[in-house]
Amino acid sequence: MENEKDKMTPEAAMQVLRRKGLIVSREQAEKILCFLYLIAEVAISKYLKIPP
């Protein structure tokens, strides 16, 4: 049950990364977020032993 308002926006990700000294485009931020959500899903599934 995914709620779109609970997701971080690419713009917010860009701001966080910029504060840490990494400048990325909107497209790159979208790809980074997709990757991070995938990794989080896999980690949670593994921890709870739920098949992905």
URKALIN-V884659 format. One record per residue. PHI is phi in whole degrees, 0 to 359 (NA if undefined). Layout:
phi=PHI
phi=PHI
//
This chain:
phi=NA
phi=264
phi=251
phi=302
phi=286
phi=275
phi=275
phi=284
phi=278
phi=303
phi=296
phi=295
phi=297
phi=300
phi=295
phi=298
phi=295
phi=298
phi=297
phi=268
phi=91
phi=244
phi=264
phi=230
phi=279
phi=299
phi=297
phi=295
phi=297
phi=298
phi=294
phi=297
phi=296
phi=301
phi=297
phi=295
phi=295
phi=296
phi=299
phi=297
phi=297
phi=296
phi=297
phi=293
phi=299
phi=295
phi=298
phi=271
phi=57
phi=257
phi=299
phi=294
//
